[in-house]
Amino acid sequence: DRAKKVYEGFEPLVAADIAETIWFVVSRPAHVNINDLTIMPTAQANAVNFARK
C-alpha cells in the first residue's frame, strides 16, 4: 500500500515502454551507434521531482 502512494497521481513507465525502446535500439542498422539513452516518464523532471495530477 505504501508503494502505491508513491505513484498516486502519476503514470509510471511500464515494462512494455522499456521493451519497445529495447526493440528500437536493437533494430537499428549496424552502422548506427546509440551511445546513451535515458528513459523517463514525461511527468518526471529528474530522479527526485515528479509532476503529479
Number of C-alpha atoms within 10 A of each C-alpha: 5 6 7 8 9 9 12 11 12 16 14 14 12 9 8 9 13 13 11 10 13 11 10 10 14 11 10 11 8 7 6 10 9 9 5 5 8 4 9 14 15 13 14 15 11 10 7 6 9 15 12 11 8
